[in-house]
């Protein structure tokens, strides 16, 4: 089955950005845990102990970019996402 929650032309645009923790290194994991709990639809990939690649829909990516203690840099990747039921 290839269907999902969105018809092919209405699936959300997905954006990838890099989040870098700007606080104390010892607090990075705890801060990441807060993001993981709050932004459950985002996909996080650890690049280092303080830097993460994050793929999320455009609205979630914009909200992630505004988080205190995190610097965000947009990557050039934007794709149409596929969500399954």
C-alpha positions, 0 to 999 in steps of 0.5 A: 500500500502506498497511501498515507495521510496526505494525497501526493500533491498535499504532503508537507514540504520537509526541510533539513536544518542543522541545530548547534547547542550554544549552552554549556557542553554538559547541558547539551543532552538534556536540552536535546531531550527537551527538543525530542519530547516537544517536537516528536514529528522531527527526525534528529541525527547526531553529528556531534555531541552538540550538533544535530541534523534535523528534518521536519515539516516547514512549520516545525523547522521554523519553530525549532530555529527559534529555540533558545540556546540553539543556533540553526542553519538551514540546509539546502534540502527541501523535499515533499514528505511521505507520511504513512498511516 
